[in-house]
Amino acid sequence: MSDSNANMPTPTQEAERIAAELAALGEPELEVGELEALEGRDSAQAESEDAAFVAMLHRFSEPVAEAVELDELAQQRAWAKVQAAGKAKRGGSSRGSGAWIAGVILLAAAAVALLVIVPAQSSVDGQADADAAVALRTQAHAGLEALGVETGPGADAARVRNLLSREGGQGG
Amino acid sequence: MNAGGVWAGLRAGLRRAQGWTLGALALCFVAGCDPVKAPGPDARVELYAVDRDALSSSADAASSSWLEAVANAHERADAAVGRGDTAAALVELEGALARSAPTDDAVAPLVQIVRLDLAARFGELQPSTPDGASETIARLRPMLNPERALPLDSASARALVVMGDAASLVDDHALAAGSYARAVKVMSKLRAAEAERVLGEEAAR
């Protein structure tokens, strides 16, 4: 310990070494203010930070394989979760697509029925009505003529005057 | 997307959409064939017997005044037609139709007969155009509503034929066929009533 105390680096050297270690680890370099803060530490703070630094180095000295295994296990678990979630998602989308297709088919069938079948039926009915109207028109006009209903000039006035004179009758 | 999932989705979709399918089919049924309206033209006609002589004898002062006004309107319309002024004739007939009619129940059939003749003549004088036909239908349709009983009189038959002619002009074949069919029914019943009257008179001799 006395040797380590004798060989203890200056705060500046320590700060620089910490910055180098962090850079090696991929951590962002210390900002200027942070570096100065490290340089300005007092001895007690320096000792506690030294102990933390040593502990950190000790952790780094642990076998890399173990850390990798733990990470790998965690990674495998995470990957398994991702795969399971992906399968569930793919299965749901298939069902959703099927329902969507079914809905489109039904809507198309309804649209065909409304746009094609109904107008076609209406067209057939309309033609039948037109044919009936033509046939009945002739019959109706003939019947009106047979009834002897006068519609010429003066006929209507005469019919009303007949009612006034209390001598009205059918056919005018 | 896998085939199994799509098929499962189709089945599920079909089950879920069963209600929509039934609704769409019901809509098609209603749109295609109205279950309330009978197929073909509406040829319903409800008639009640009238006696013009009896009706005219029951006319009071208010009814006589109204009949006089209508007769004058017809005569002015005749004069306008003689001048070739069909529009003026239509104005006269329209004014007579708008005139307040007697409300006494005893002369209600008489009022209905006279108004039917007025509206029929109004339709006969209308130009043979879609606009003229539409005017005629607008006048006659409420008076000839199948829900309304009509007098068993030539005025009803005439008005129905005029409405049928107007409906033909605007290609309303259902209304035309229905109006003609109703007119034929009225005329058939009129002839039957006339035949009964003649037979009754002969039997009385």
Chai-1 contact restraints between the chains, C-beta under 6 A:
chainA,res_idxA,chainB,res_idxB,connection_type,confidence,min_distance_angstrom,max_distance_angstrom,comment,restraint_id
A,G91,B,G5,contact,1.0,0.0,6.0,A-B,restraint_1
A,S94,B,M1,contact,1.0,0.0,6.0,A-B,restraint_2
A,S94,B,N2,contact,1.0,0.0,6.0,A-B,restraint_3
A,S94,B,G5,contact,1.0,0.0,6.0,A-B,restraint_4
A,S94,B,V6,contact,1.0,0.0,6.0,A-B,restraint_5
A,S94,B,G9,contact,1.0,0.0,6.0,A-B,restraint_6
A,R95,B,G5,contact,1.0,0.0,6.0,A-B,restraint_7
A,R95,B,A8,contact,1.0,0.0,6.0,A-B,restraint_8
A,R95,B,G9,contact,1.0,0.0,6.0,A-B,restraint_9
A,S97,B,M1,contact,1.0,0.0,6.0,A-B,restraint_10
A,S97,B,G9,contact,1.0,0.0,6.0,A-B,restraint_11
A,G98,B,V6,contact,1.0,0.0,6.0,A-B,restraint_12
A,G98,B,G9,contact,1.0,0.0,6.0,A-B,restraint_13
A,G98,B,L10,contact,1.0,0.0,6.0,A-B,restraint_14
A,G98,B,G13,contact,1.0,0.0,6.0,A-B,restraint_15
A,A99,B,G9,contact,1.0,0.0,6.0,A-B,restraint_16
A,A99,B,A12,contact,1.0,0.0,6.0,A-B,restraint_17
A,A99,B,G13,contact,1.0,0.0,6.0,A-B,restraint_18
A,A102,B,L10,contact,1.0,0.0,6.0,A-B,restraint_19
A,A102,B,G13,contact,1.0,0.0,6.0,A-B,restraint_20
A,A102,B,L14,contact,1.0,0.0,6.0,A-B,restraint_21
A,A102,B,A17,contact,1.0,0.0,6.0,A-B,restraint_22
A,G103,B,G13,contact,1.0,0.0,6.0,A-B,restraint_23
A,G103,B,A17,contact,1.0,0.0,6.0,A-B,restraint_24
A,L106,B,A17,contact,1.0,0.0,6.0,A-B,restraint_25
A,L106,B,T21,contact,1.0,0.0,6.0,A-B,restraint_26
A,A110,B,A24,contact,1.0,0.0,6.0,A-B,restraint_27
A,A113,B,C28,contact,1.0,0.0,6.0,A-B,restraint_28
A,V118,B,A31,contact,1.0,0.0,6.0,A-B,restraint_29
A,V118,B,G32,contact,1.0,0.0,6.0,A-B,restraint_30
A,Q121,B,G32,contact,1.0,0.0,6.0,A-B,restraint_31
A,D129,B,P41,contact,1.0,0.0,6.0,A-B,restraint_32
A,D129,B,H173,contact,1.0,0.0,6.0,A-B,restraint_33
A,D129,B,A174,contact,1.0,0.0,6.0,A-B,restraint_34
A,D129,B,A177,contact,1.0,0.0,6.0,A-B,restraint_35
A,A130,B,H173,contact,1.0,0.0,6.0,A-B,restraint_36
A,A132,B,A177,contact,1.0,0.0,6.0,A-B,restraint_37
A,A133,B,S168,contact,1.0,0.0,6.0,A-B,restraint_38
A,A133,B,H173,contact,1.0,0.0,6.0,A-B,restraint_39
A,A133,B,A176,contact,1.0,0.0,6.0,A-B,restraint_40
A,A133,B,A177,contact,1.0,0.0,6.0,A-B,restraint_41
A,L136,B,A177,contact,1.0,0.0,6.0,A-B,restraint_42
A,L136,B,Y180,contact,1.0,0.0,6.0,A-B,restraint_43
A,L136,B,A181,contact,1.0,0.0,6.0,A-B,restraint_44
A,R137,B,Y180,contact,1.0,0.0,6.0,A-B,restraint_45
A,Q139,B,V184,contact,1.0,0.0,6.0,A-B,restraint_46
A,A140,B,V161,contact,1.0,0.0,6.0,A-B,restraint_47
A,A140,B,Y180,contact,1.0,0.0,6.0,A-B,restraint_48
A,A140,B,A183,contact,1.0,0.0,6.0,A-B,restraint_49
A,A140,B,V184,contact,1.0,0.0,6.0,A-B,restraint_50
A,G143,B,V184,contact,1.0,0.0,6.0,A-B,restraint_51
A,G143,B,M187,contact,1.0,0.0,6.0,A-B,restraint_52
A,L144,B,V161,contact,1.0,0.0,6.0,A-B,restraint_53
A,L147,B,S154,contact,1.0,0.0,6.0,A-B,restraint_54
A,V149,B,S154,contact,1.0,0.0,6.0,A-B,restraint_55
A,V149,B,R158,contact,1.0,0.0,6.0,A-B,restraint_56
A,P153,B,D78,contact,1.0,0.0,6.0,A-B,restraint_57
A,G154,B,D78,contact,1.0,0.0,6.0,A-B,restraint_58
A,D156,B,H74,contact,1.0,0.0,6.0,A-B,restraint_59
A,D156,B,D117,contact,1.0,0.0,6.0,A-B,restraint_60
A,D156,B,R121,contact,1.0,0.0,6.0,A-B,restraint_61
A,A157,B,A71,contact,1.0,0.0,6.0,A-B,restraint_62
A,A157,B,H74,contact,1.0,0.0,6.0,A-B,restraint_63
A,A157,B,E75,contact,1.0,0.0,6.0,A-B,restraint_64
A,V160,B,L67,contact,1.0,0.0,6.0,A-B,restraint_65
A,V160,B,V70,contact,1.0,0.0,6.0,A-B,restraint_66
A,V160,B,A71,contact,1.0,0.0,6.0,A-B,restraint_67
A,R161,B,A71,contact,1.0,0.0,6.0,A-B,restraint_68
A,L163,B,S56,contact,1.0,0.0,6.0,A-B,restraint_69
A,L163,B,L67,contact,1.0,0.0,6.0,A-B,restraint_70
A,L164,B,L67,contact,1.0,0.0,6.0,A-B,restraint_71
A,R166,B,S56,contact,1.0,0.0,6.0,A-B,restraint_72
A,R166,B,S57,contact,1.0,0.0,6.0,A-B,restraint_73
A,G168,B,R52,contact,1.0,0.0,6.0,A-B,restraint_74
A,G168,B,S56,contact,1.0,0.0,6.0,A-B,restraint_75
A,G171,B,S154,contact,1.0,0.0,6.0,A-B,restraint_76
